[in-house]
C-alpha cells in the first residue's frame, strides 16, 4: 500500500510555487485552496484531499505519483 509522503509534498509545493514566482495568495487564487491550508500543507500539518492535491499538481506541474511511498 502506498502512503502520501507529506515531507516531500511540503517541500515540492514550496519550491514549485517559488520557482513559478507565485505567492501563497496567488497560488490560492489559481487552485481555489485556502491560504491557511497551503501554509499548513507546507508545514506538514494538513494532508490535502485528492481533489485538492490534483489542483496543486496541475497548477505547479509535478508528478502526483512521486508524492507516494510504500508503507
PyMOL commands that set and color helices and strands:
alter all, ss='L'
color gray80, all
select helices_A, chain A and resi 6-19+24-31+35-42+50-60+64-67
alter helices_A, ss='H'
color red, helices_A
select strands_A, chain A and resi 2-4+68-70
alter strands_A, ss='S'
color yellow, strands_A
deselect
rebuild
show_as cartoon
